Amino acid sequence: TSTIATSTISGGLAIETSGLVYDYQTNRVGIGTASPDNLLTIQGSSNSLLKIKNTATDGTTHAVLTIQSSADALGELMGQINFLDDDGTAVSQIGTVMGSAENKNYLAVTVSGAEQLRIDENGNFGFGTTTPSYLVDIDGSLRVGVQGATTAYLLFANASDDKVGVATSTPWAKLSV
Protein backbone atom coordinates (compact mmCIF):
# COMPACT_ATOMS: atom_id res chain seq x y z
CA THR A 1 0.00 0.00 0.00
CA SER A 2 1.04 3.56 -0.64
CA THR A 3 0.59 6.53 1.65
CA ILE A 4 0.60 8.83 -1.37
CA ALA A 5 -2.03 8.20 -4.02
CA THR A 6 -3.17 10.06 -7.08
CA SER A 7 -6.41 9.33 -8.87
CA THR A 8 -7.59 10.66 -12.18
CA ILE A 9 -11.33 10.78 -12.65
CA SER A 10 -12.74 11.83 -15.98
CA GLY A 11 -16.29 13.04 -16.46
CA GLY A 12 -16.67 14.81 -13.13
CA LEU A 13 -17.17 13.53 -9.61
CA ALA A 14 -20.24 13.21 -7.41
CA ILE A 15 -20.32 11.85 -3.88
CA GLU A 16 -23.84 11.05 -2.61
CA THR A 17 -25.40 12.77 -5.66
CA SER A 18 -25.23 16.31 -4.26
CA GLY A 19 -23.08 15.95 -1.15
CA LEU A 20 -19.91 16.90 -3.02
CA VAL A 21 -19.87 17.56 -6.75
CA TYR A 22 -17.09 18.53 -9.11
CA ASP A 23 -18.28 19.65 -12.57
CA TYR A 24 -15.31 19.16 -14.88
CA GLN A 25 -16.89 21.16 -17.73
CA THR A 26 -17.13 24.37 -15.67
CA ASN A 27 -14.46 23.61 -13.04
CA ARG A 28 -17.06 24.29 -10.33
CA VAL A 29 -17.41 22.57 -6.98
CA GLY A 30 -20.70 22.14 -5.15
CA ILE A 31 -21.26 21.14 -1.56
CA GLY A 32 -24.90 20.36 -0.86
CA THR A 33 -25.88 21.00 -4.49
CA ALA A 34 -25.61 19.01 -7.72
CA SER A 35 -25.39 22.17 -9.85
CA PRO A 36 -22.88 24.72 -8.49
CA ASP A 37 -23.33 28.20 -10.03
CA ASN A 38 -19.98 29.64 -8.84
CA LEU A 39 -16.46 28.28 -8.53
CA LEU A 40 -17.54 27.08 -5.07
CA THR A 41 -21.20 26.85 -4.09
CA ILE A 42 -22.15 25.78 -0.57
CA GLN A 43 -25.87 25.18 -0.12
CA GLY A 44 -27.81 23.94 2.86
CA SER A 45 -30.60 24.66 5.27
CA SER A 46 -28.68 25.11 8.51
CA ASN A 47 -27.81 28.47 10.12
CA SER A 48 -24.09 28.00 9.62
CA LEU A 49 -22.97 26.94 6.14
CA LEU A 50 -19.32 27.85 6.37
CA LYS A 51 -17.07 27.76 9.39
CA ILE A 52 -13.42 28.66 9.56
CA LYS A 53 -11.88 27.47 12.79
CA ASN A 54 -8.30 27.55 13.99
CA THR A 55 -7.66 25.08 16.78
CA ALA A 56 -4.15 26.29 17.63
CA THR A 57 -3.71 27.21 21.27
CA ASP A 58 -0.38 29.01 20.98
CA GLY A 59 -2.00 32.46 20.93
CA THR A 60 -0.12 33.53 17.79
CA THR A 61 -2.29 32.08 15.02
CA HIS A 62 -5.88 33.01 14.24
CA ALA A 63 -8.68 31.92 11.91
CA VAL A 64 -8.54 34.18 8.86
CA LEU A 65 -10.84 34.64 5.89
CA THR A 66 -9.01 36.36 3.05
CA ILE A 67 -10.76 38.05 0.13
CA GLN A 68 -8.23 39.05 -2.50
CA SER A 69 -8.81 40.69 -5.84
CA SER A 70 -6.53 41.69 -8.68
CA ALA A 71 -6.31 45.36 -9.58
CA ASP A 72 -8.94 46.60 -12.04
CA ALA A 73 -8.31 48.88 -15.05
CA LEU A 74 -7.92 51.89 -12.71
CA GLY A 75 -5.33 50.12 -10.56
CA GLU A 76 -7.79 49.66 -7.69
CA LEU A 77 -8.02 46.55 -5.53
CA MET A 78 -11.59 45.75 -4.54
CA GLY A 79 -13.25 43.13 -2.39
CA GLN A 80 -16.75 42.86 -1.03
CA ILE A 81 -19.21 40.69 0.82
CA ASN A 82 -22.72 40.74 -0.68
CA PHE A 83 -25.92 39.93 1.20
CA LEU A 84 -28.53 38.77 -1.33
CA ASP A 85 -32.25 38.12 -1.24
CA ASP A 86 -33.92 34.98 -2.65
CA ASP A 87 -33.69 36.06 -6.30
CA GLY A 88 -30.01 37.05 -6.02
CA THR A 89 -30.51 40.81 -5.76
CA ALA A 90 -27.94 42.53 -3.54
CA VAL A 91 -29.69 43.88 -0.43
CA SER A 92 -26.57 45.15 1.28
CA GLN A 93 -22.81 45.02 0.87
CA ILE A 94 -19.63 45.53 2.80
CA GLY A 95 -16.83 46.46 0.45
CA THR A 96 -13.44 48.03 0.21
CA VAL A 97 -11.51 49.94 -2.42
CA MET A 98 -7.76 50.34 -2.09
CA GLY A 99 -5.62 52.46 -4.35
CA SER A 100 -8.42 54.66 -5.66
CA ALA A 101 -6.93 57.93 -6.91
CA GLU A 102 -10.23 59.73 -6.38
CA ASN A 103 -11.33 58.48 -2.96
CA LYS A 104 -8.14 56.81 -1.68
CA ASN A 105 -8.60 53.71 0.50
CA TYR A 106 -11.92 53.08 2.24
CA LEU A 107 -14.38 50.55 3.60
CA ALA A 108 -18.05 51.10 2.81
CA VAL A 109 -21.38 49.64 3.94
CA THR A 110 -24.14 49.84 1.34
CA VAL A 111 -27.84 49.16 2.01
CA SER A 112 -30.47 49.03 -0.75
CA GLY A 113 -27.99 50.40 -3.27
CA ALA A 114 -27.03 53.49 -1.26
CA GLU A 115 -23.81 53.89 0.69
CA GLN A 116 -24.70 54.44 4.36
CA LEU A 117 -21.31 54.34 6.09
CA ARG A 118 -17.73 54.95 4.98
CA ILE A 119 -14.53 54.56 6.94
CA ASP A 120 -11.66 56.28 5.15
CA GLU A 121 -7.92 55.65 5.34
CA ASN A 122 -7.58 58.23 8.16
CA GLY A 123 -10.12 56.42 10.37
CA ASN A 124 -12.85 59.00 9.74
CA PHE A 125 -16.42 57.67 9.82
CA GLY A 126 -18.85 59.16 7.32
CA PHE A 127 -22.60 58.76 7.77
CA GLY A 128 -24.52 60.05 4.75
CA THR A 129 -21.29 61.27 3.14
CA THR A 130 -18.66 59.55 1.03
CA THR A 131 -16.01 62.12 1.96
CA PRO A 132 -15.73 62.27 5.77
CA SER A 133 -13.45 65.08 6.92
CA TYR A 134 -13.73 64.51 10.68
CA LEU A 135 -13.51 61.53 13.02
CA VAL A 136 -17.33 61.38 12.88
CA ASP A 137 -18.82 63.24 9.92
CA ILE A 138 -22.62 63.17 9.62
CA ASP A 139 -24.55 64.57 6.67
CA GLY A 140 -28.11 64.54 8.00
CA SER A 141 -29.89 64.74 11.32
CA LEU A 142 -28.35 63.47 14.55
CA ARG A 143 -29.92 62.13 17.71
CA VAL A 144 -28.05 61.07 20.85
CA GLY A 145 -30.24 59.57 23.53
CA VAL A 146 -30.32 57.58 26.74
CA GLN A 147 -30.72 53.84 26.30
CA GLY A 148 -34.31 52.77 26.93
CA ALA A 149 -35.68 56.31 26.96
CA THR A 150 -37.95 57.25 24.05
CA THR A 151 -37.81 61.05 24.37
CA ALA A 152 -34.85 61.83 26.65
CA TYR A 153 -32.37 63.02 24.05
CA LEU A 154 -29.04 64.38 25.17
CA LEU A 155 -28.46 66.00 21.80
CA PHE A 156 -30.73 66.39 18.79
CA ALA A 157 -29.67 68.08 15.54
CA ASN A 158 -32.24 68.54 12.81
CA ALA A 159 -30.69 68.98 9.36
CA SER A 160 -33.93 70.24 7.81
CA ASP A 161 -34.13 73.43 9.92
CA ASP A 162 -30.54 73.73 11.22
CA LYS A 163 -31.62 73.64 14.86
CA VAL A 164 -29.87 71.87 17.73
CA GLY A 165 -31.51 70.80 20.96
CA VAL A 166 -29.75 69.82 24.16
CA ALA A 167 -32.01 67.64 26.32
CA THR A 168 -34.89 68.20 23.87
CA SER A 169 -36.02 66.68 20.59
CA THR A 170 -37.96 69.79 19.58
CA PRO A 171 -35.48 72.69 19.44
CA TRP A 172 -37.25 76.05 18.96
CA ALA A 173 -34.12 78.13 18.22
CA LYS A 174 -30.75 77.55 16.55
CA LEU A 175 -29.62 76.22 19.95
CA SER A 176 -32.21 75.17 22.53
CA VAL A 177 -31.21 73.98 25.99
KACOR-V46851 format. One line per field, one symbol per residue. ss: DSSP state (~ for helix, > for strand, _ for the rest). burial: b if it has 24 or more other C-alpha atoms within 12 Angstrom, else e. Layout:
ss=???
burial=???
This chain:
ss=____________>>>____>>>>____>>>>________>>>__________________________________>>>>>>>>_____>>>>>>>>>>>___>>>>>>>>__>>>>>>>____>>>________>>>___>>>>_______>>>>>>____>>>>________>>_
burial=eeeeeeeeeeeebbeeeeebbbbeeeebbbbbbbbbeeeebbbeeeeeeeeeeeeeeeeeeeeeeeeeeeeeeeeebbeeeeeeeeeeeeeebbbbbbeeeeeebbbbbbeeeebbbbbbbeebbbbbbbbbeeeebbbeebbeeeeeeeeebbbbbbeeeebbbbebbbbeeeeee
